[in-house]
Amino acid sequence: MSVAAGPILATSFLRADLVDEAAVFQAPTAIGLDGIDALDGLPLDALTRSPRLRSVGIEAVGADTVEIFERTE
């Protein structure tokens, strides 16, 4: 099953250890103070440095990049 989640739902899935794969999109410029955090109440590295997930590749999507993470077990 695939879920496109906002910060609250993404955080809930991460905390419940239900993430098998994640795609992190990053633009070359910061949004600034009006931006919404990817995770609610957690830093992004809770996902990107999780011992349960590993990066399997980074790809350019126009001027942006997408990094794919997959479950390690």
MARKOLTI-81027 format. One line per field, with one value per residue (C-alpha): residue number from 1; residue in three letters; chain; x, y, z. Coordinates in steps of 0.1 Angstrom, whole numbers, always signed. Layout:
! MARKOLTI-81027
pos: (NUM_...)
code: (ALA_...)
unit: (A_...)
x: (X_...)
y: (Y_...)
z: (Z_...)
***
This chain:
! MARKOLTI-81027
pos: (1_2_3_4_5_6_7_8_9_10_11_12_13_14_15_16_17_18_19_20_21_22_23_24_25_26_27_28_29_30_31_32_33_34_35_36_37_38_39_40_41_42_43_44_45_46_47_48_49_50_51_52_53_54_55_56_57_58_59_60_61_62_63_64_65_66_67_68_69_70_71_72_73)
code: (MET_SER_VAL_ALA_ALA_GLY_PRO_ILE_LEU_ALA_THR_SER_PHE_LEU_ARG_ALA_ASP_LEU_VAL_ASP_GLU_ALA_ALA_VAL_PHE_GLN_ALA_PRO_THR_ALA_ILE_GLY_LEU_ASP_GLY_ILE_ASP_ALA_LEU_ASP_GLY_LEU_PRO_LEU_ASP_ALA_LEU_THR_ARG_SER_PRO_ARG_LEU_ARG_SER_VAL_GLY_ILE_GLU_ALA_VAL_GLY_ALA_ASP_THR_VAL_GLU_ILE_PHE_GLU_ARG_THR_GLU)
unit: (A_A_A_A_A_A_A_A_A_A_A_A_A_A_A_A_A_A_A_A_A_A_A_A_A_A_A_A_A_A_A_A_A_A_A_A_A_A_A_A_A_A_A_A_A_A_A_A_A_A_A_A_A_A_A_A_A_A_A_A_A_A_A_A_A_A_A_A_A_A_A_A_A)
x: (+0_+12_+5_+11_+12_+14_+36_+13_+5_+41_+53_+27_+38_+75_+69_+49_+77_+54_+76_+89_+99_+101_+108_+123_+120_+144_+144_+176_+162_+146_+110_+116_+94_+62_+72_+57_+81_+81_+76_+55_+77_+106_+137_+139_+169_+146_+138_+170_+193_+169_+187_+157_+159_+188_+192_+190_+195_+192_+178_+173_+137_+141_+159_+149_+162_+144_+161_+146_+149_+140_+136_+168_+152)
y: (+0_+35_+66_+102_+118_+152_+159_+145_+112_+108_+112_+87_+61_+67_+64_+33_+17_+13_+29_+5_+31_+69_+95_+127_+156_+185_+218_+238_+268_+269_+278_+299_+305_+299_+263_+232_+207_+173_+157_+170_+174_+154_+165_+152_+132_+110_+95_+101_+87_+60_+27_+10_+28_+31_+54_+35_+64_+100_+113_+147_+157_+190_+214_+193_+159_+129_+105_+71_+52_+16_-6_-24_-56)
z: (+0_-7_+13_+4_+38_+53_+83_+110_+92_+81_+117_+129_+104_+112_+150_+145_+124_+95_+68_+42_+17_+16_-11_+1_-25_-20_-39_-44_-25_+10_+13_+44_+74_+55_+47_+64_+80_+65_+99_+128_+159_+145_+126_+90_+99_+121_+86_+67_+94_+107_+114_+98_+65_+40_+10_-23_-46_-55_-88_-103_-110_-129_-106_-76_-63_-49_-25_-20_+13_+18_+49_+58_+72)
***
